[in-house]
């Protein structure tokens, strides 16, 4: 038998109360991430860093820095930076 809407709401309220009153222990913050979550977090950080780098390169180009200077700044060639980040 399926639970009634009233039962579902009551259970949701119980879960919300438990969540709101939870006081995490210090070791909760030091727990290692599960491996898949660590990969997802690293991928998110990489994407965020790539977006920040692209914005910085576009701003640098607007400030008339050369592709060569930008390549040197990130450890590659100016041509590689130009190919990857030039405005389409």
N, C-alpha and C positions, 0 to 999 in steps of 0.2 A: 504494500500500500504506500502510495506517495504521501510525503508529509504535506500538511496544509500550509497555506500561505502564512497563517498565524504562527505555526511552528517554525517555519523558515525565518521569519522576521525575529522571533524570540532567539533562535540560535545565532543569527547574525548579530543581534544585540549583545549576546553573551561573548561572542568572539571580539566584538568591538571593545567591550569593557575590559576583557583580558589584555587586549593589545594596548589600550590606553593606560592601564595600570601596571604594565610590565616595566620593571626596573632592571635593565641589563646589568649583569655582573661584569667586572673588569675583564675577566678572561673572555667574555663574549666579543670584545673588541680586538683581541689578539688572536682569535681563532683563524687558522689558515682558510683561504678560500678553497672551495672544491675546484679541482683542475679545470673543468669546463667553464666555470664562472671566472677563473683567473684568465683564461684565454679570451673570453668575451670582454672582460674589463681591459685587457691589454689592447685588443682590437679597437675598442671604443677610444682609448687614450691615443692610439696611433692615428685614428681618423681625426680626432680633435686637433692633434699636433699638426697633421698635414693641412687641415683647414687654416690653422693659425699661420703656418709657414706660407701658404699660398697668398693669404691676405697681406702678410708682411712683404712678400716679393712684389705683389702688385703695387703696394704703397711705395716701395723702394724704386720701382720703375717710374712711378709718377714723380718721384723726386729726382729722376734722371740718373740713377745708378745704372751702370752698364751690366749686361748679362755676365761678362767676365768677372766683375766684382762680386756679383751674387753667387756665381759658381764657386768662386774661391771661399766665400763666406760659409757655404754649406758643404764644401769638400767635393765638388765635382767641377765639370767644365761649364763655361758660359753657354755653350751650345746645348748641353743637356738641360740646363735650367730653362733656356729659351724654348726648347721643344716641349717641355713639360708644362710650363706656366704662362706662356704667352697667351694673350686674350685671343679667343677665336673670332 
